[in-house]
């Protein structure tokens, strides 16, 4: 139907006859001549329809935006005064000999190249939104990313093996999406939150190196970087240490960035412990583009008269931390009040500060902490004239979350980023964290190996570290993995600490526990969030912008109106009764 793509035309085609197909991006009438911007997946090309060509002109008068056309004509050079340097084809145009309307279009609800269309409208008419050049580029890059991943995996002797979508509900940190079974009344399949257990079974089967670009499902509250169904590059290996796995994955990501967006990442990614990440940055996914750090000042504040500081400083479960903001003295009182309101989201009761003015430090808290402590805080943070110091004093979790997130917000507001790309590994995660009920929950998942033996783990589970590792880029976790438990007794020990007794363990994980007793090799792996990785590569602000047909933040599809009710007859076949059945 065509001889060339619109966006591929250039001066080399001048004088040649071409046939193009695509959508009308815009139509303009100038002095009796009709101009069409014809668009296909490669770009735009200007079509000129002269009134002397009676047949083509009549058709051109009917044409509107988003009509689908086939145009045959000759490529000519534009006058120098009419060259459009903003587009690739700006030096040429095509004089139409004939036009064929392949399909008409109703008036569209928004202009394709508009930048102010609401997300709700974009998602409802997603097939139109995807015609935008920006969206086309994002999805093409996504395809490029998956192609590179498959080639890298193949070159490193990994097998692409599919795992089931209809499986058994297992606790992996989020609610499962359940699928009722018609043939086994009253029972349910679960859609996988990850292929975790199956890929471990593949290692027990002797496959040694597995990968899969796979859909996963989690029924959880959503944010800009979360979706109920998401895609990950899932990887598992046998007989490799965590360092070997990290080195290989680092090599893949470095080559991926170079191949897809021509970015050179560091030859070696830095490594930070979980404890240091939380102490210095307040989060376990630190954005290393930001120079600001938190400084622990508990020792300086233990004996001050100001109970807001001395109380947390003397409490082992709390902390007092200071965060230097370079150039922050220019912040107004309103700015500081806004930041105070912001940290309240994370439970902080206030936001103390010291401004480093030309005439010395200034703050309402100076009279409470005294000159000596003030000077020591200034020395500890390295503050200079023109800077500002923010303080957090509360339970450790509240301080970390409040200052950690404030750090990222201030960096955006004051443009404090020192580089464009900053990858880092976070290691030495705790195995467990305390629940509000006094029990334990796994930081990663129950199949992560600890770095101690079973007896030591039982004696002190709270202080035990795991053999887990996360890759973080620009403050986003793009990949998380660990060495897995490969011994049955250790797995039982971990489940026991998590409050899962033998009966429940056998009910949920009996197949895994049995498999571990038949010569399971040491193994480990990692999973990369493909959607999140592409979001970072394309510098998008929402994960929905890199998924062809995403869900809203309420896990709904505006395009298809899913989820939707089903007839009672189908529910009866599935042995399901609801409180609000569809008719």
N, C-alpha and C positions, 0 to 999 in steps of 0.2 A: 504493500500500500504506500510505501514511502521509499525514497532513495537516500535520504539523509535525515539526521536529527537537526532540529531547529538550532539548538545551542552549539552545534559543531561547525556551523558555517563561518567562514572568514574570507579574507581577500583572495585566498587561493581558489575560491569557487567563482570568482567574478567571470561572467560570460557563460556560465554553465546553467543548463536547465535542471531543476530539482523538483522533486515531489515531497512535500512535507505533510505531516499529520500532527494534530494536537488540539489544545483548547484555546479559545480566544481569551486572552488575559485582559485586554482592553481594546475598545473600538473608538476611533476618532475621525471626525470629518473636518477637513481643512481645504477650503477653496475648491470644493467640488471633488476633491480626491479623498478616498477612504483609506485610512491606515488601521491595520490590525496588528496587535502584538500576539503572535502565535506562540504557545508554550507547550513544551514537552518535557520529558524528564532530564534533558540535557541543558535546557535554558530557553531563552526568548529569541524570537526573530521578527523583525518588522516586515509586514506584508503591505505592499502598495497596490491599490486597486484604482486604476484610471477610468474615468467616465467613458473614454473611447472604447473600452472593452465592455460593450453593452450587457452581455450575458453575465460576466463576472460581477459587474457593478450592481446589477439588479439583486443578485444573491447577497452581495456585500451589504446592501441596504437592509436586508432582513437579519443580518448577523448581530448577535448580542453576546455579552460576556458569558463564557463557559460553554458556548456552542462548540461542538466537536467538528473540525473541518479537515478536509484533504485539499491541499493547495498545490497546484503545479505552476511554475513560473521560472523566470530567469533571475539569477543573482547579479546585481549591479552594485557599483560603488556609490556610497553616499557622498554628497557634496561635503567639502571640508568643513563648512560652517554647520553642518547637520550631524557630524559624527558624535555618537553617544559613547563616551569612554566608560560609562558606568556598567555597561554590559559587554559580554564577550563578542557579540555580533554587531557591535555598534558602528563598525566601519562599512557595513553592507546592508542591503535590503533586498527583498525579493519582489519583483513586479509580477503580479498574478496574471497568468493566462487563463486559468480555469479554477473554479472553486466548487467543491462538493460538500454539502452539509451532511455529515455522517450522523449527527444527532443534534437536536435542539436542547436547550436548557430553560427551565423556569427561571424567573428572576431569583437570584441567589440571596440568602438571608444576610450575608455579609460579604464585603469585598475580600477576595482571596488574599491579597497582599496587605490588608489592613493590620495594624499592630495593636488596636484597642478593642478587639473583639473579646467578649467575656469568655472565660473558660467553659462555662455552662453551655453557651451556644456552640463553641468549638467542639465540645464532646458530643453534643446532640447531632451535629452535622459533621461527624469526624471524617467522612469520606471527602468532604469539601476542604476541611482543615488540612488534611494530608496532602492536598494539592499544593499547599504553600511551599515555596522554595526552601524555607528554613526547615520544615518538617521533612521534606524530601532528602535534604542533606543529612539530617540526623539519622534517618532510617537507613540511608545508604552507608553511613559510617558504622551503624550497628551491624549491618550485614558484613562489612569489612572486618569488624572486630571478631565476629564468630568464625569467619573464614580463616583468619589468622590463627585463632585458638585451635581450630581443628587441625591445621597444618602443623602447628607446634606440637600438639599432642601426638600426632602421627609420627613426626620426626623423632620423638622421644619414646617411641615404642609403647604408647598407651592404646588400649582397646576401647572403642566406643561401644558401650554395652547399655541397653535399655533396662530400666528397673520398673516395677509395677506402679501404676497410679491408684489402683484399687487395692488397698492394703489394710493393716490393722492399726487402730489408734494406739499411739505410744506417747508418753509425756516428753515433749521436746521444747517446752517453754511457751507455747501458744495454744489456743483452742484449735481443734481439728475441724475441717469441713467434713461432714458425714454424708455417706451415700447409703440409703436403705437398700437392703437386699430383698428382692422379690422371691427368690428361690429358697432363702433361709429366713422365714418370717421372724420379725422382732430383732434382727441383727443388722449391723451396719459395717460397711467399709469406711475407711478414712482416706481422704486424699493426702498424699505425703507432704509433711512440712519440709522434708529433705529425704534423699535416698539413703540416709545414714546407715541404717542397719543392713540394707541390701548390699551396699558397697563394701561393708565389712565382711559380709558373707562371701562376696566375690574374692576378697583377699584370702579367706579360708579355703576357697575353691582353687587356689593356685593361679589366679589371673595376674597377680602381681602389680599390674599397672592398668587402672581403669579411669575413664573419664566419660562425662555425659553433659551435654548442654540441655538442661532439663527444667520443666515447669515444676514449681513447688507452691504450696497453698498454706496460708495461715489466716485464721479467722481472728484478727486482732484489730484494735483501734489503729487508724491509719494516720500517717503524716506525709509530708511532701516527698519523702524518700521511701515510702512503704506502699505496697500494694497487696491485696488479698491473694492474687496469683502473680508470681514473679519468676524470673528465669535466673538460673545460676550455672556457672561452670563448675561441675562437681568432679572432684579428683580424689583418688585413693591409691596408695602405693604400699608395697610390702618391702621389708628389708632396707628401709631408708630411715635415717635419723631425721630429727626435726631440722637440723642445720642443712642437711642435704635437700630436704623438701623446700625449705625457705630459699636456698640458693637457686634451685631450678625455677621456682615460681617468680622470684625476683628477675631472673633472666627473661622469663616469658613476658612479664609486665614491661620491662625495659624495652624489649624488642617490639612489643605491641604499640607502645607510645610512639616509637620511632617510625613504625610501619604505617600507622593510621593518621597521626597528626604531626609527624616530623618533629617530635620533641625528644631531646636527649635528657633522660633521667640520670641521676648520679650513678657512677660505676658500682658503688656499694651503698645500699640503703642503711641509714643509721638504725640502731636498736636501742629501745628503752624498756625498762621494766615497768610492769603495771604500777608498782608502788611509787616509782619516780614520776610516772605520768600523772598519777592522781595528786601527788604532793606538789608538783610544779605547775600543772596545767588544769587540774580539777576534773579531767575527763580521761577515759581510757582510749580516746581516739584523738590525740592532740594535733592541732593544726600547727605544724612547724614553720609555716610561713610568717607567723606572728611572733615578734621578739619578746613579748610580755611573758613574765613568769610570776608564780606565786612564791612568796618567801614565808616560811614558817617562823613566827616570832613568839611562840608560846613562852619560851624562857624569859623574854623581855617583859612580858605582860603578867607573869604570875603574881607579882607583888605590888602591882599598881592599885590605887584606891578605886579605880574605875571597874566596878563589878561586871560590867558588860564584857570587858576584856579578861579580867583576872579569873572570873568564874570558868569560862571555857578553857583558859590556859591551864587550869589546875585539874581539869577533867580529862581522863584518858580517852574518853569517847568523843571528845570535842577538839577543836583547834582554833587558833588565831592565826590568820594569814594576811599578809600585805601584798598588794599587787601594784607595781609601778606602771603608770601610764605615761609614756614619753610625750612631752608637749601638752599634757593634760591640764595644766594650770589655766589654759585658755577656756576651759569648759565653764559655762555659766551656771548659776544656781539652778536655773530651770533644767539644764542638761543633767545636773547631778540628781535633781528630784526625779527626773524621768528614769535615770538608771536605778534609783532607789525603788521605784515602782516596779521596774523590770525584775530585779533580784527577788522581790517579794513573791514572784511566781514560783520560785524555788524554795520558799519557806523562810527566806532571810527577813529578819525583823527590822533591819535598817542597813545603812551603808555609810559608815564613817569614812572620813577622808582627811588628808593633809595636802594643801596647795603649797607648792614651792614658788612663792612670789619673789620679786626682786628684793623686797625688804625682809625676806625670811619666811619661814613656814607659817601658814595660817590655817586655823581649823577650830571649830567649837570644842574639840576633844583635847586640845593642848593643855588646858588647865587641869584636866583630870589625869593625864599621864606624866606630866612634868617635862622639863627641858632635857634632862639626862636621857630618859627613855626615848624622847622624840629624836634626839641626835643619833641614838643607837639604831633606831628604825631607819632613819635616813641613810646611815652608813650601810646597814644590812641590805637595803633595797638598791643602793647606788643612785639615789635620787639627786637630781641637779635642779638648778633654777629653771623654771618653766615646766617642770614635771608635776605630776599629781600622784598621790598614793591612796588607793582604796583599801579598806579593811573588811575582813569577814571574821566574825566571832560567833560560833554556834556549834552545834553538832557537826562532826567532820563531814558527813554526807551533805548537809545543807550548805556549808561553806564551800565545799568542792563544786557542787552543782551551781551555786550562785555565782561565784567568782569565775569558774570555768566557762560558763555561758556568757557572763558579762565580758570576759576577755575577748571572745569571738565577736560579740556585738560592737564593742568599742573599736576593734580592728577594722570592721566594715565602716563604721561611722567616721573614723579619723584616717582611714586608708593607711593602716600601719603594716601592711603586708610587705615583707622583705624579698619575696621571690614569688614566682607564679606556680611552681610545682614543688611539693615537699613530701616525698614518701618516707615512711618510717615503719619499722616493725615494733609491735608491742608484745612483750613476752613475760613469762613468770607470773601468770595470772593466779589468783587464789583458786583452789579447787571448788570451794563452797562460799556462800554467804549466808548469814543468819536471816531467817524469816521473822516476821512480826510475831509469829506464834512460838518462837524459840527453837524451831527446827532448822534444817539446812536445805538449801537449794543449790543446784549445780550452776556455776558461773557460765560455762559453755553448755555442755550436755552430759548426761550420766555415763557416757562411754569414753570420756577423756581420761587419759592416763595421768595419775599423780606422779610427782618426781620423788616419792618416798615409797617404802614397802608397805604392805597391808597393815602390819602391826603399828608402825609409826603413824599411819593415817588414822587408825582407830583411836590412838592415844590423843592426837591433837589435830582433828580435822579442820579446825578453824584457821590454823596457821599453815596448813599444808598448801604447797603450790602445785600447779598443774603443768603439763608439758604442752601447753597451748601457745599459739602464736597468731596474731592478727596483723594484716597489712593495712595500714592507714595512709591515705593520700589526701592532702589538703583538708584534714579534719573529718574525713569520712572513712569508715571502715569498709574497704572494698573486698576484703577476703579474710576469712577466719578458719583456722584449722587447728589440729592437734595430733599428737601421737595417741593412738587408741589403746584401750585396755585389751590385752590379748590372752590374759589368764582368767579362768573361770572364778577362782577364789577372790581375786582382786575385784572383779566385776560385782560379785556378791557383796563384798565389803562396801563398795561405793553405794550400791543400792540400799544396803542396810543403814548407812549413815543418812541417806536421803529419806529414811522412814518407810522404805518399801520392804515389807516382810517377804519371807520365802514364798508364801502362797501367791501374793500379788506379783512377785518377780517372775514366778513360773507362768502365771497367767498371761503377763504382758510380754515377757522376754524369754520364755522357756526355750524357744527355738535358737536364740542367740547363745544362751548359757550352755545348751547342749553342744552347739557348734564349737564353742571355745574349748571343749574337752577333746576335740579330735585333731590336735596338731595345728593350732592356729598360729600363723607367723606373726612376728612383730610388724605392725603396720600403722600408717598414719595418712592424713590427707588434708585437704583444704577445699573450701568452696568460695568462689568469687561471685558476688552479686553482679550479674551482667547488666541489669538495668541501671544500677547505681554507678557502675564503671562507665557506661556510655554517657550517663548524665554528666559525669565529671569531664570526660573527654570532649563533650560538646559544649561544656560550660553552661548547661541548662540549669534552671532554678528548681524544676520539678521533675520527678521521675516520670510523671505522666507524659512529659514532652518527648520521651524517647521510646515509648511503647505505642504500637500502632493503635490498639483499642484498649485503653486503660479503663479502670474503674474510678469513681469519685472517692472522696474521703469517707463516704458512708458505704463504700463497697457496692455501688450501684453502677449500672451501665446506662447512660442517658440515651445512647444510640438505639439499643434494643429493648429498653425498659425492663431489663433484668436486674434483680430477681423478680419472678412473676409467679402468680398462683397457678395451680394445675387443677384439672377437673377432679371431682370427688371419686369418679370411677378409678382413676389412676392411683389416687391415695389409698383406696380400698384394696387395690391389687398389691400395694406395698405394705399393707397392714398398718397404715398410718392414719391417725385421727388428730386433727388440729382444732384449735379453738376458733379459728376463722377460716373455714374451708372455702375454696373458690367454687363457684357454681358451674 
